[in-house]
Amino acid sequence: MMRLVQLERGAERRVGIVDEPSLRLIDGYDSVYSLAQAALATSRSVPAVIDGCATDTTFDYDAVYDGKSDWRLCSPIDHPDEPARLLVSGTGLTHLGSAQDRQAMHGRMETELTDSMKMFRWGVEGGRPAPGQIGVAPEWFYKGNGTILRGHWAPLTVPPYAEDGGEEGEIAGVYVIASDGSPWRVGMCTGNEFSDHRFEKRNYLNLASSKNRTCSLGPELVVDPQFDSVSGTVTVTRSGVPVWSKGIVTGESEMCHSLRNVEHHHFKFESHRRPGDVHVHYFGACSLSFGDGIQLAEGDVMEVCFEGFGRPLRNPLHVDAGANAMISVRSLA
C-alpha cells in the first residue's frame, strides 16, 4: 500500500511518499489532486503516475511529524485552486456502537425507538445489497467545503456559537470526479470528524448544524487500503496525560452498509458528480468520548490511529472565546 503526504513550506508545496523513517519527495506534481488528475487523463493508477517521479530527496519523517521542521504536514487531500470545489460529507449510523450512542444521547428506552435507531435497523436489514442491486440509503450529512479541512497538529476549533466540540475517530474516503462525471476513489485517510455533540443532544434535528465544523484528515492518504476490518484507538490527552482512550473497529465487515452502497448513495446525486470536484466522505464512528461523559477543554489533544493507515492523527482543541456576535445582513435594494 502506497502512503502519501502533502507538505507545505511557506508558498512551496510538495507531495511525499512515506518510506519510514523518511519522506521521499516526488517531482512534477505539487498536490495529490494533480496526481489524481494525471492518472485520470492518462488512464493509469496513481502509483503508476508516481513511478519514475520519486526523487532521492528525503526528509526525516519524525521531525516533520513532530512539527520540528520547516515543512508542515497539510491535509493529505485538497483542491489547491478552488477549496469550495471540495465537498466534505459523511455517513452516520453505519456502526452498531454509533447507533447505541445516538439512542442513549437522546435519552430513549430501547422500546421507544428514535428515528436514528430506525434508520440503523433499516441499514442492518438492507444496507448490504447483492451485486447489481441498490440497498437502503444510509443517513447522510454535509460538513462543509474544503476550507474546513485541517491537517495533522492543526487545531480544531469550537466556534463562539457552539456549545461543545468532540472528536469522532473515523476513516474517510477521498474521491475525484473525472471529466465524464464518473467518481474515482483515490484512497482513504484517518480522520477526525469533529462535531458539537452537546448541541445535537438537545434535539436530533440539530444534527445538520452540529456537523458544520472544522475537521481533520491524515497525516497520510493510503492508496488502495485494506478496509474489511480495521482496528484503531482514539485517545484524548490533557496536559500530556491521557484522560480517555478506547479501542475502535471500522471497515466493511463492521458496518451495516457496504462500501459500495455508501458510495452509490453519495454519488447518485448529479451535483456530486461535477467534473474536477473532490469529495471527502467520512464513513462513521463507533466510539465517542462524549458518550462516556467526557467534555473536551482548551488544549486537549485528540489522537486517532488505525492499523495500516500510517501514523496517528493528532489535533489540539481550540475554544474560540470571542463573543457570539450577531451577523447582520444588509440590503442592496
Buried (B, 14 or more C-beta within 10 A) or exposed (E): BBBBBBBBEEEEBBBBBBEEEBBBBBEEBBBBBBBBBBBBEEEEEBBEBBEEBBEEEBBEBEEBBEEEBEBBBBBBBBBBEEBEBBBBBBBBBBBBBBBBBBBEBBEBEEEEBBEBBEBBBBBBEBBBBEEEEEBBBBBBBEBBBBEBBBBBBBBBBBBEBBBBBBBBBBBBBBBBBBEEEEBEBBBBBBBBBBBBBBBBBEEBEBBEEBBBBBBBBBBBBBBBBEBEEBBBBBBBBBEEEEBBEBEBBBBBEBBBBBBBBBBBBBBEEEEBBEEBBBBBBBBBBBBBBBBEEBEBBEEBBBBBBBEBBBBBBBBBBBBBEEEEEEEEEEEEE
